[in-house]
Amino acid sequence: MKTEIRGEGRPILYLHPAGGVRWTPFLEALSKTHAVHMPTLPGFDGSAVDPSLRTRRALAQALAETIKTPIDVIGCSFGGAVALWLATERPDLVDHLVLECPAGLQTIDPALRKDPQAFRKALFAHPEKWTQPAKSPEVEAQNRSMLGHYGAEDGLDPDLLNALERVRHTTLILHGTEDRIVLKESMQLLKSRLPRAFLVYVWDAAHNIEVDQPGRMLKLVQSFLERSDAFMVNAAA
């Protein structure tokens, strides 16, 4: 599994969404204070498909084999589901857990799934902030096909729902107030299942919070990683 590392400092593992690897302004800013590790998950962005890995759980188990010491983990959407599986399968390898609109806890609206243009529109509240180089149509098509390969085409992973009780990590759940892909009910359900979780709604952000509101997300994540359970307390108080 190829992994790119940017920055120096306390390491962070970032698990990308189904759109593949992208170095957003949020991640670039985070790499100024941390060493951000971003693996290309098998089958994405032109990488080889591993036929032995057919679920998000199996993907997390394979990922665990590449981690040597406990690390903070950030997972976005598809990557959020993988991050949750990593926390359940190998809790000893995960320190703090950050979940950005994590998938796996609900069925995605079929109308959005069947219309790539509508789905892409739903990703952003501010599409003008998306400045990443366009991927080729072939790569985008392969990335979409990986959802089916990993049994994630409709979004829901019932086994993950049943495994959430095993997550005991201090967790930050971030949800955009304009997100139409992952619904607030599933994020509230997730928080109710995790005994050490904080759920924060990010104003004026859709599914890609780190694109719509990179500054707000950076402040939240840095404070959470630095102060852990105390991050919600006003430091000046």
TIPAFI-572463 format. One record per residue (C-alpha): residue number from 1; residue in three letters; chain; x, y, z. Coordinates in nm, 3 decimals. Layout:
N
+-----+-----+---+---------+---------+---------+
:   k :   r : c :      xx :      yy :      zz :
+-----+-----+---+---------+---------+---------+
: NUM : ALA : A :       X :       Y :       Z :
...
+-----+-----+---+---------+---------+---------+
This chain:
237
+-----+-----+---+---------+---------+---------+
:   k :   r : c :      xx :      yy :      zz :
+-----+-----+---+---------+---------+---------+
:   1 : MET : A :   0.000 :   0.000 :   0.000 :
:   2 : LYS : A :   0.171 :   0.320 :  -0.118 :
:   3 : THR : A :   0.177 :   0.595 :   0.146 :
:   4 : GLU : A :   0.273 :   0.958 :   0.094 :
:   5 : ILE : A :   0.397 :   1.155 :   0.394 :
:   6 : ARG : A :   0.400 :   1.533 :   0.417 :
:   7 : GLY : A :   0.525 :   1.741 :   0.707 :
:   8 : GLU : A :   0.701 :   1.663 :   1.032 :
:   9 : GLY : A :   0.589 :   1.623 :   1.391 :
:  10 : ARG : A :   0.328 :   1.409 :   1.561 :
:  11 : PRO : A :   0.207 :   1.157 :   1.299 :
:  12 : ILE : A :  -0.149 :   1.145 :   1.169 :
:  13 : LEU : A :  -0.297 :   0.877 :   0.945 :
:  14 : TYR : A :  -0.548 :   1.022 :   0.695 :
:  15 : LEU : A :  -0.785 :   0.780 :   0.521 :
:  16 : HIS : A :  -0.920 :   0.930 :   0.202 :
:  17 : PRO : A :  -1.280 :   0.926 :   0.072 :
:  18 : ALA : A :  -1.404 :   0.729 :  -0.228 :
:  19 : GLY : A :  -1.287 :   1.009 :  -0.456 :
:  20 : GLY : A :  -0.930 :   0.905 :  -0.383 :
:  21 : VAL : A :  -0.620 :   1.083 :  -0.261 :
:  22 : ARG : A :  -0.638 :   1.462 :  -0.241 :
:  23 : TRP : A :  -0.417 :   1.709 :  -0.057 :
:  24 : THR : A :  -0.667 :   1.975 :   0.042 :
:  25 : PRO : A :  -0.572 :   2.312 :   0.197 :
:  26 : PHE : A :  -0.676 :   2.168 :   0.534 :
:  27 : LEU : A :  -0.428 :   1.882 :   0.503 :
:  28 : GLU : A :  -0.153 :   2.107 :   0.372 :
:  29 : ALA : A :  -0.202 :   2.335 :   0.672 :
:  30 : LEU : A :  -0.212 :   2.037 :   0.909 :
:  31 : SER : A :   0.118 :   1.912 :   0.764 :
:  32 : LYS : A :   0.289 :   2.228 :   0.894 :
:  33 : THR : A :   0.255 :   2.094 :   1.249 :
:  34 : HIS : A :   0.215 :   1.718 :   1.194 :
:  35 : ALA : A :   0.347 :   1.441 :   0.974 :
:  36 : VAL : A :   0.042 :   1.350 :   0.765 :
:  37 : HIS : A :   0.049 :   0.993 :   0.631 :
:  38 : MET : A :  -0.192 :   0.928 :   0.344 :
:  39 : PRO : A :  -0.201 :   0.576 :   0.199 :
:  40 : THR : A :  -0.362 :   0.511 :  -0.138 :
:  41 : LEU : A :  -0.618 :   0.245 :  -0.053 :
:  42 : PRO : A :  -0.600 :  -0.057 :  -0.289 :
:  43 : GLY : A :  -0.789 :  -0.004 :  -0.614 :
:  44 : PHE : A :  -0.806 :   0.374 :  -0.590 :
:  45 : ASP : A :  -0.630 :   0.625 :  -0.814 :
:  46 : GLY : A :  -0.501 :   0.361 :  -1.053 :
:  47 : SER : A :  -0.349 :   0.137 :  -0.785 :
:  48 : ALA : A :  -0.381 :  -0.240 :  -0.808 :
:  49 : VAL : A :  -0.700 :  -0.404 :  -0.683 :
:  50 : ASP : A :  -0.645 :  -0.670 :  -0.417 :
:  51 : PRO : A :  -0.907 :  -0.941 :  -0.484 :
:  52 : SER : A :  -0.867 :  -1.074 :  -0.130 :
:  53 : LEU : A :  -0.998 :  -0.746 :   0.018 :
:  54 : ARG : A :  -1.372 :  -0.719 :  -0.043 :
:  55 : THR : A :  -1.504 :  -0.523 :   0.257 :
:  56 : ARG : A :  -1.418 :  -0.209 :   0.448 :
:  57 : ARG : A :  -1.343 :  -0.430 :   0.746 :
:  58 : ALA : A :  -1.090 :  -0.635 :   0.547 :
:  59 : LEU : A :  -0.938 :  -0.313 :   0.420 :
:  60 : ALA : A :  -0.890 :  -0.191 :   0.778 :
:  61 : GLN : A :  -0.733 :  -0.524 :   0.875 :
:  62 : ALA : A :  -0.483 :  -0.495 :   0.588 :
:  63 : LEU : A :  -0.412 :  -0.136 :   0.680 :
:  64 : ALA : A :  -0.337 :  -0.240 :   1.038 :
:  65 : GLU : A :  -0.049 :  -0.452 :   0.912 :
:  66 : THR : A :   0.126 :  -0.134 :   0.793 :
:  67 : ILE : A :   0.101 :   0.052 :   1.128 :
:  68 : LYS : A :   0.386 :   0.004 :   1.374 :
:  69 : THR : A :   0.288 :   0.226 :   1.669 :
:  70 : PRO : A :  -0.036 :   0.392 :   1.788 :
:  71 : ILE : A :  -0.132 :   0.689 :   1.573 :
:  72 : ASP : A :  -0.403 :   0.954 :   1.550 :
:  73 : VAL : A :  -0.644 :   0.870 :   1.268 :
:  74 : ILE : A :  -0.860 :   1.095 :   1.049 :
:  75 : GLY : A :  -1.112 :   0.932 :   0.818 :
:  76 : CYS : A :  -1.328 :   1.111 :   0.562 :
:  77 : SER : A :  -1.654 :   0.957 :   0.433 :
:  78 : PHE : A :  -1.553 :   0.612 :   0.295 :
:  79 : GLY : A :  -1.227 :   0.653 :   0.484 :
:  80 : GLY : A :  -1.429 :   0.728 :   0.797 :
:  81 : ALA : A :  -1.590 :   0.385 :   0.782 :
:  82 : VAL : A :  -1.247 :   0.227 :   0.736 :
:  83 : ALA : A :  -1.118 :   0.428 :   1.033 :
:  84 : LEU : A :  -1.403 :   0.298 :   1.250 :
:  85 : TRP : A :  -1.325 :  -0.058 :   1.148 :
:  86 : LEU : A :  -0.957 :   0.001 :   1.229 :
:  87 : ALA : A :  -1.058 :   0.123 :   1.575 :
:  88 : THR : A :  -1.271 :  -0.188 :   1.635 :
:  89 : GLU : A :  -1.029 :  -0.442 :   1.489 :
:  90 : ARG : A :  -0.704 :  -0.298 :   1.627 :
:  91 : PRO : A :  -0.786 :  -0.055 :   1.905 :
:  92 : ASP : A :  -0.424 :  -0.069 :   2.021 :
:  93 : LEU : A :  -0.312 :   0.106 :   1.701 :
:  94 : VAL : A :  -0.547 :   0.406 :   1.722 :
:  95 : ASP : A :  -0.491 :   0.702 :   1.953 :
:  96 : HIS : A :  -0.737 :   0.986 :   1.882 :
:  97 : LEU : A :  -1.003 :   0.936 :   1.616 :
:  98 : VAL : A :  -1.141 :   1.211 :   1.390 :
:  99 : LEU : A :  -1.438 :   1.124 :   1.168 :
: 100 : GLU : A :  -1.534 :   1.368 :   0.893 :
: 101 : CYS : A :  -1.889 :   1.285 :   0.777 :
: 102 : PRO : A :  -1.815 :   0.911 :   0.805 :
: 103 : ALA : A :  -1.998 :   0.669 :   0.580 :
: 104 : GLY : A :  -2.116 :   0.318 :   0.663 :
: 105 : LEU : A :  -2.396 :   0.403 :   0.904 :
: 106 : GLN : A :  -2.683 :   0.460 :   0.663 :
: 107 : THR : A :  -2.803 :   0.397 :   0.309 :
: 108 : ILE : A :  -2.714 :   0.681 :   0.073 :
: 109 : ASP : A :  -3.005 :   0.840 :  -0.115 :
: 110 : PRO : A :  -3.051 :   0.620 :  -0.429 :
: 111 : ALA : A :  -3.124 :   0.928 :  -0.641 :
: 112 : LEU : A :  -2.781 :   1.070 :  -0.556 :
: 113 : ARG : A :  -2.606 :   0.738 :  -0.611 :
: 114 : LYS : A :  -2.753 :   0.701 :  -0.959 :
: 115 : ASP : A :  -2.663 :   1.054 :  -1.070 :
: 116 : PRO : A :  -2.286 :   1.129 :  -1.052 :
: 117 : GLN : A :  -2.341 :   1.497 :  -1.129 :
: 118 : ALA : A :  -2.600 :   1.536 :  -0.853 :
: 119 : PHE : A :  -2.375 :   1.346 :  -0.613 :
: 120 : ARG : A :  -2.079 :   1.569 :  -0.692 :
: 121 : LYS : A :  -2.294 :   1.878 :  -0.644 :
: 122 : ALA : A :  -2.398 :   1.749 :  -0.302 :
: 123 : LEU : A :  -2.034 :   1.715 :  -0.195 :
: 124 : PHE : A :  -1.974 :   2.088 :  -0.158 :
: 125 : ALA : A :  -2.148 :   2.394 :  -0.021 :
: 126 : HIS : A :  -1.876 :   2.598 :  -0.192 :
: 127 : PRO : A :  -1.765 :   2.416 :  -0.508 :
: 128 : GLU : A :  -1.554 :   2.717 :  -0.605 :
: 129 : LYS : A :  -1.314 :   2.619 :  -0.326 :
: 130 : TRP : A :  -1.239 :   2.284 :  -0.491 :
: 131 : THR : A :  -0.906 :   2.355 :  -0.661 :
: 132 : GLN : A :  -0.762 :   2.003 :  -0.687 :
: 133 : PRO : A :  -0.638 :   1.890 :  -1.030 :
: 134 : ALA : A :  -0.903 :   1.694 :  -1.216 :
: 135 : LYS : A :  -0.850 :   1.319 :  -1.231 :
: 136 : SER : A :  -0.890 :   1.140 :  -1.560 :
: 137 : PRO : A :  -1.234 :   0.995 :  -1.643 :
: 138 : GLU : A :  -1.080 :   0.648 :  -1.624 :
: 139 : VAL : A :  -0.946 :   0.704 :  -1.271 :
: 140 : GLU : A :  -1.273 :   0.859 :  -1.154 :
: 141 : ALA : A :  -1.467 :   0.562 :  -1.295 :
: 142 : GLN : A :  -1.232 :   0.315 :  -1.125 :
: 143 : ASN : A :  -1.263 :   0.499 :  -0.794 :
: 144 : ARG : A :  -1.644 :   0.481 :  -0.816 :
: 145 : SER : A :  -1.625 :   0.111 :  -0.895 :
: 146 : MET : A :  -1.433 :   0.050 :  -0.573 :
: 147 : LEU : A :  -1.749 :   0.121 :  -0.375 :
: 148 : GLY : A :  -1.905 :  -0.189 :  -0.528 :
: 149 : HIS : A :  -1.583 :  -0.385 :  -0.485 :
: 150 : TYR : A :  -1.579 :  -0.313 :  -0.110 :
: 151 : GLY : A :  -1.952 :  -0.369 :  -0.066 :
: 152 : ALA : A :  -2.005 :   0.002 :  -0.003 :
: 153 : GLU : A :  -2.216 :   0.099 :  -0.303 :
: 154 : ASP : A :  -2.526 :   0.188 :  -0.103 :
: 155 : GLY : A :  -2.326 :   0.320 :   0.192 :
: 156 : LEU : A :  -2.464 :   0.104 :   0.472 :
: 157 : ASP : A :  -2.248 :  -0.146 :   0.660 :
: 158 : PRO : A :  -2.473 :  -0.330 :   0.911 :
: 159 : ASP : A :  -2.175 :  -0.515 :   1.061 :
: 160 : LEU : A :  -2.010 :  -0.183 :   1.141 :
: 161 : LEU : A :  -2.319 :  -0.063 :   1.325 :
: 162 : ASN : A :  -2.305 :  -0.375 :   1.541 :
: 163 : ALA : A :  -1.933 :  -0.329 :   1.610 :
: 164 : LEU : A :  -1.945 :   0.034 :   1.726 :
: 165 : GLU : A :  -1.973 :  -0.063 :   2.092 :
: 166 : ARG : A :  -1.609 :  -0.176 :   2.075 :
: 167 : VAL : A :  -1.484 :   0.178 :   2.001 :
: 168 : ARG : A :  -1.356 :   0.331 :   2.323 :
: 169 : HIS : A :  -1.128 :   0.597 :   2.174 :
: 170 : THR : A :  -1.163 :   0.969 :   2.230 :
: 171 : THR : A :  -1.340 :   1.065 :   1.909 :
: 172 : LEU : A :  -1.428 :   1.386 :   1.728 :
: 173 : ILE : A :  -1.720 :   1.354 :   1.484 :
: 174 : LEU : A :  -1.753 :   1.642 :   1.236 :
: 175 : HIS : A :  -2.069 :   1.693 :   1.033 :
: 176 : GLY : A :  -2.147 :   1.971 :   0.786 :
: 177 : THR : A :  -2.474 :   2.153 :   0.841 :
: 178 : GLU : A :  -2.542 :   2.134 :   0.464 :
: 179 : ASP : A :  -2.452 :   1.767 :   0.419 :
: 180 : ARG : A :  -2.717 :   1.583 :   0.214 :
: 181 : ILE : A :  -2.515 :   1.263 :   0.170 :
: 182 : VAL : A :  -2.459 :   1.165 :   0.532 :
: 183 : LEU : A :  -2.760 :   1.263 :   0.740 :
: 184 : LYS : A :  -2.758 :   1.413 :   1.089 :
: 185 : GLU : A :  -2.956 :   1.116 :   1.225 :
: 186 : SER : A :  -2.671 :   0.876 :   1.146 :
: 187 : MET : A :  -2.418 :   1.108 :   1.311 :
: 188 : GLN : A :  -2.636 :   1.132 :   1.621 :
: 189 : LEU : A :  -2.665 :   0.753 :   1.624 :
: 190 : LEU : A :  -2.287 :   0.724 :   1.598 :
: 191 : LYS : A :  -2.233 :   0.959 :   1.891 :
: 192 : SER : A :  -2.485 :   0.767 :   2.101 :
: 193 : ARG : A :  -2.286 :   0.446 :   2.044 :
: 194 : LEU : A :  -1.944 :   0.593 :   2.130 :
: 195 : PRO : A :  -1.893 :   0.668 :   2.502 :
: 196 : ARG : A :  -1.606 :   0.915 :   2.446 :
: 197 : ALA : A :  -1.727 :   1.102 :   2.138 :
: 198 : PHE : A :  -1.789 :   1.468 :   2.064 :
: 199 : LEU : A :  -2.020 :   1.564 :   1.778 :
: 200 : VAL : A :  -1.954 :   1.909 :   1.626 :
: 201 : TYR : A :  -2.159 :   2.061 :   1.346 :
: 202 : VAL : A :  -1.961 :   2.281 :   1.109 :
: 203 : TRP : A :  -2.167 :   2.571 :   0.977 :
: 204 : ASP : A :  -2.187 :   2.636 :   0.602 :
: 205 : ALA : A :  -2.023 :   2.307 :   0.505 :
: 206 : ALA : A :  -2.156 :   2.010 :   0.310 :
: 207 : HIS : A :  -2.003 :   1.662 :   0.288 :
: 208 : ASN : A :  -1.648 :   1.786 :   0.226 :
: 209 : ILE : A :  -1.595 :   2.000 :   0.536 :
: 210 : GLU : A :  -1.221 :   2.030 :   0.476 :
: 211 : VAL : A :  -1.293 :   2.190 :   0.139 :
: 212 : ASP : A :  -1.586 :   2.411 :   0.237 :
: 213 : GLN : A :  -1.445 :   2.528 :   0.571 :
: 214 : PRO : A :  -1.075 :   2.436 :   0.593 :
: 215 : GLY : A :  -0.992 :   2.700 :   0.855 :
: 216 : ARG : A :  -1.269 :   2.599 :   1.091 :
: 217 : MET : A :  -1.187 :   2.232 :   1.055 :
: 218 : LEU : A :  -0.817 :   2.296 :   1.115 :
: 219 : LYS : A :  -0.885 :   2.480 :   1.442 :
: 220 : LEU : A :  -1.117 :   2.205 :   1.563 :
: 221 : VAL : A :  -0.883 :   1.919 :   1.475 :
: 222 : GLN : A :  -0.569 :   2.085 :   1.612 :
: 223 : SER : A :  -0.744 :   2.174 :   1.938 :
: 224 : PHE : A :  -0.884 :   1.822 :   1.971 :
: 225 : LEU : A :  -0.549 :   1.654 :   1.910 :
: 226 : GLU : A :  -0.365 :   1.890 :   2.144 :
: 227 : ARG : A :  -0.615 :   1.898 :   2.432 :
: 228 : SER : A :  -0.805 :   1.568 :   2.394 :
: 229 : ASP : A :  -1.115 :   1.554 :   2.615 :
: 230 : ALA : A :  -1.060 :   1.913 :   2.729 :
: 231 : PHE : A :  -1.078 :   2.063 :   2.379 :
: 232 : MET : A :  -1.440 :   2.178 :   2.429 :
: 233 : VAL : A :  -1.339 :   2.387 :   2.732 :
: 234 : ASN : A :  -1.246 :   2.749 :   2.663 :
: 235 : ALA : A :  -0.870 :   2.757 :   2.714 :
: 236 : ALA : A :  -0.889 :   3.120 :   2.830 :
: 237 : ALA : A :  -1.146 :   3.046 :   3.100 :
+-----+-----+---+---------+---------+---------+
